[in-house]
Amino acid sequence: MKRFRRHGQESQRDRLKQDLYQFNKTVEHGFPHQPSALGYSPSLQLLAIGTRSGAIKLYGAPGVEFMGLHDENAVVTRVHFLPFQLELVTLLDDNSLHMWTLRAHKGVSELLEIGRFTLTGPPGAPPSVTRVTSVLAHSSGELLLLGTEGGHVFVVEVPGFRELEERNISLDQVANSVPEDYIGRRNLEHVETLQENPVDPNQVVIGYGRGLMVVWDLEKHQAVQHIPATQQLESTWWTEDGGHILSSHSDGSYCRWTVGGQSSKDEEEKSDIPYGHFPCKAISKIVQLPTEEGPPFLLFSGGMPRASYGDRHCISVIHGKTHVALDFTSRIIDYFVIRDGPLHTGDPGALVVLVEEELVVIDLQTEGWPVIQTPYLVPLHSSAITCSHHVSAIPLKLWERLLAAGQLQITHYSPKPWPITGGQNLGQDPPQRDLLLTGHEDGTVRFWDASGVCLYPMYKLSTAGVFHTDADPNDNMNQSSEGEWPPFRKVGCFDPYSDDPRLGVQKIHLCKYSGYLTVAGTAGQILVLELNDEAAEQTVEAKIVDLLQGQEGFRWKGHTRLDVREEPVLFPPGFQPFALVQCQPPAVVTALTLHSEWKMVAFGTSHGFGLYDYQQKNSVLVKCTLNPSDQLAMEGPLSRVKSIKKSLRQSFRRIRRSRVSLRKHHVTNAAKLQEANARLEAELAEMELAPVQRKIEARSSEDSFTGLVRTLYFADTFLSDSSHNSASLWAGTNGGSVFAYMIRMPSVEHRADEPITAHPAKEIQLMHRAPVVAIVVLDGHGSPLPEPLEVAHDLARSPDMQASHQLLVVSEEQFKIFTLPKVSAKMKLKLTALDGSRVRRVGVAWFGSSRTADAGESGLVVLTNQGDLNVVSLPSVKMQVQHPCIRREDVSGIASCVFTKHGQGFYLISPSEFERFSLSARNVVEPRSLVEVPANATAASKRRAAPDGASADNGNARRDDADTESTARSVMEHALLNDEQVLQEIQKSLEGEPTLS
C-alpha cells in the first residue's frame, strides 16, 4: 500500500513538473556572426542571410523569422530564392547545393531542407569542371543555371535537382559560336556571372573571368552575341529595357554595351573609371535601375583609388547630379535594391546592404538618403558587450519615458517604415514589457525591448560624459568636408573602438519602480542615475572610498582611476548621473546591488565591499576582504598570466611536498607506502567512474582572489533575535566567506538628516572555502523576499515575518540552507560532489503552471560550468530538472548568461548574438509566422506549398494517383544522388502517403 501511494505521489510530481518546466531554445537575437551570403525575394518580401558556420536565416516583417542549419559545417556562399515560390537554394563552399522550403504545418510555416545536390562531371574530369562559381535562378522558377570554374554552364531542373544534360552549355559549344580570334585571346574558363535578359527570358549573358561575355539563347541553344571586354570581369547587369549590358571590372572601371545584332566586333569598348586616373580597386557589383521621371540610379560597390582609399568599404550611389560614396563600417558582403509598387517594378525605394558586422538600409526616396532604423538584426556588438541585466514586467510609465528619451536619439533616421514586410506574424502580443540592458566596452548601456521575438533598441545611455577621455568632442566621423572627392558619407553604427578601456561597464542594476539606475565600471567607478524627462546641466562629484582601509604593504599595479569632469556637464533627457563613488584601488567592480526604498547602493571589488547612501551622498560602510597573502589582487585585470604561473607553481610545490613525505615514509616503512599507493589508486579509479559522491578538497586560504566579492544582497530579516527584524546587507566572497551587516535606518521623518549606520552581525566560513555565488533569504513561507518597492506597488504579497526566516547560501559546489537568526545549518544539496560540475550562474524565478493560471512555484535556476541548466526547488533545495544548454567549451557563453524572473534566459552564442531559452512551460517567446504563396505564383508552386501534401486549392483534396506517381518518379531520380531518407519518402508516396516536395 505504501509503495502504491509513493508511486502515485511520484507520478503526480512528474505531472506537476511537466506543467511547470519545459526546456526550449526559442530564438536568436542580434546580428548573425560572420555572414557570408545575402538573398532577397521581391515576391515574398523576405530577406535571407547565410553564414560561415552553415546557418541560413530568413527575415520578413518584424517577428517573422526562420532559421535553418546545414548538416555540413561549410560556408554558405550563395542564397537564391526561386521566383514567386516558397523555395530557396543555397550553395556551400563544399560545392553542394541545398533546396529549402517554407512549408505550412498546423497553420505555421517551417523552414525545411528538402533536397541536396552536387554536380558530377564525366569520369576522370578535374574538379574545376563542376566547381560552381555562379548561380542563376531562372524567372520560370523551374531552372537553375550553374556556371563553373571550368567554363561550363549546367542546367538543373528544380525543385527536384535533375540535371538536364541536353540543355547544358558546354565549353565547346560556346567556343564554336564565337570567332576564333576571340577564343585565342580570351580564355573561356571560369564563369564569373550569369544574368537573365529581363525582356526575353530565353536569353542569358554568360560572363567569363577574363572579360569575354556571351549572350546565349536557351531555346535555340546558340550564342547570339559576344562582347569582348579587355579587363578582368567582376559582374554584369542587364538594364530593364533589355537594350544594354553593364559590366564592371577589376581595374575600377565599368562599361556599357549595346545588346542586339550578331556581333559586337565593331563596337568600341567605352569604359568609365568613376574615381580617376590613379589605379583603383575592382568594382565588385554594379546595378542600374530606372525611375519613372528623371535619370536612373547607378549603384556600384568598390572602385576606390587603391593607394588613398583602398581600405574603405564603399557603395557609390549616383542619381543625376547627386553622387555619394556610402562608407561602411566593415567589409561589404552583398547588397540589393527594394523597388516600390505592387509588383516591385517602380522607383528604387531602399538600398539594403549586408556588411560583415551589420545590416544597413538606406532610404533612396527621402532627400539626403537617410538610414532606416532596423527593427531586428541590430548589431548588439557595435561596442563589445561586457555585461547584461534583465528586468521583467516594466511599469507602463517607465516604459513610455524610456521610449520618449530614445526617440530623441533617432531623429536622424528616416521616417519611412521598414521596407521588408513579408509573412504574417502570428505570435500573440507579449504578456508583459521586458527590458534587457547590455553594458559595453565604450561605457554605454543599451536598453532593448526584450518582450517579443525582436530585440528592439529603445534607448542608449553613455557614461563617458562624466569623465575626461581621449576623445575629441569635435570629432564627428559623419562630417565630410565640402568638395571632398570621393564624396564619402559614413553610414552604420558598428564602432568597436573604445576611447578608454576603463569606461567599460561591468555591472548594472535598475529599479523599475523608482527609476533609479546604478552602473559600475572597470576602473572602480559606480554611478547612480535617475530618469529625467528634461535635459539638465549639473556637476557630478566623486566620493572616494578606500577599500584597503589603511592596510600597509600593498601597492596597486593596475590602471589609474578615471578623471572626473569638474565643470558642469549638460546631460540629455534620459538617465542622468547625480552621484559617483570611486573605489580605491580602482579595480573592476565585481558585485553591485541597489535598494531604492532605502536609497542605498552596495558594491564590491577584489579588495572589499562598501555601502553608500545616495540620498545623503555618504559612505556608510567599508569592509576590506583582501587576504594579506594575496598579492595578485593588487595587479589589476591584465595580470592573468601571472595568476596561471602562480597556480602552476603551487601545484608543483604540492607535488614536491607529497614526494618528500613519501620518501620519508618509504625509509620508515615500505609496506605502508604500498598500502598508501593502493589506497590512492583505488580513490583515483573511484573518481574516474563518477561515483555517487566525490571527495572535495578544501581550498587553501592562500589561493588567489579569495577576498574578491562575488555577490551582494539586501534583506529585511532577523539577525539579532527572532522577534526583531532589521535591514541588512550580505556579502559573499571568492574564499567562501559570508559577511552580514545590520543596517540601522533612521525614521522616515529624519531620513534626510540622521546618518545611517551599519554594524557587523554574522560571519560564515564555508568548510571547503568554495566561492559564494548567490545569497537569498527565504521568508516564513519559504519564499524568496520580494524586490524593493514591489510590495508597495501591490505587485507582490508581503513577506511572512511571523515564522522564522532561512538563509540560502549558494556556493560553486553546493546549496546550503541555514536557519536565522542562529545561522545553524539545516539542509544542503551537493552539486560538485555528485557530478563534478560547479555553479556559474544563479537566478530566482517563478514557474507558472501551463494549465492553471494562478498555480506555480518559485525555484532557483542554475547554470553550471558544464553548460547544464538545473532547476532547484525552494525551500526544499531538491533538483527538479536538468537540461544541457551550452557547450562546456563555450566559456564566454556560460559567463554571459542572464536569467529572467519567469524562467527564461539569454546567453551570447557569438559576440553579436544572444540565444534565448526557456525553462518555463508557460512563458515561451518564439517566432510563429506564416508565409503564403504569392498570388501570381504558378499552379505548380501552389501544389508544392500546400501543407501536408494537400492541394492549395482544396485543403481536403488529395492528389490523384497519377500526380503522386509522377512526383515519386521525379523524386526517385533526385534520390539516386541522395540518402536513404529520400528513398523512404518515395516508398511512402507510392503507397498513397503524402509525398516529399
ABEGO torsion letter per residue (X at the ends): XAAAAAAAAAAAAAAAAAAABBBBBABBBEBBBGBABBBBBAAAGBBBBBBAAGBBBBBBBBGBBBBBBBABBBBBABBBBBBGBABBBBBBAAGBBBBBBBBBBGGBBBBBBABBBBBBBBBGBBAAAABBABBBBBAAGABBBBBBAAGBBBBBBOAAGBBBAAABBBAAAAAAABBAAAAAABBABGBABBBBBAABAABBBBBBAAGBBBBBBAAAGBBABBBBBABBBABBBBBAAGABBBBBBAAGBBBBBBBEEABAAABBBBBBBAAEABBBBBBABBBBBBBABEBBBBBBBEGBBAAAAAABBBBBBBBEABBBBBBBABBBABBBBBBBEAAGABBBABBBBBBAABBBBBBAABBGGBBBBBABGBBAAABBBABBBBBBGBBAAAAAAAAAAAAAAAAABBABBBABABEBBABBBBABBBBBBBBBAAGBBBBBBAABABBBBABBBBAAAABBBABBAABBAABBBBGBOBBBBBBEABBABBABAAABBABBBBBAAAGBBBBBBAAGBBBBBBBBABBBBBBBBBBBBBAAGGBBGBBBABBBBBBBBABBBBBBBEBBBABBBBBOBBBBBABBBBBAAAGBBBBBBAAEBBBBBAAAGBBABBBBABBAABAAAAAEAAAAAAAAAAAAAAAAAAAAAAAAAAAAAAAABAAAAAAAAAAAAAAAAAAAAGBABBBBBBBBAABBGAABBABBBBBBBBAABAABBBBBBBBBBAAGBBBBBBBBBBBAAAAAABBBBBBBABBBBBAAGBBBABBBBBBAAGBBBBBBGAAAAGABBBBBAABBBBBBBBBAABBBBBBOAAGBBABBBBAAAAAGBBBABBBBBBBBBAABAABEBBBBBBBBAAGBBBBBBOAAGBBABBBBABBAABAAAAAABBBBAAGBBBBBABAABBBBBBABAABBBBBBBBBBBBAABBAAAAAAABBGGBBAABAABBBBAAAAAAAAAAAAAAAAABBAAAAAAAAAAAAGBBBBX
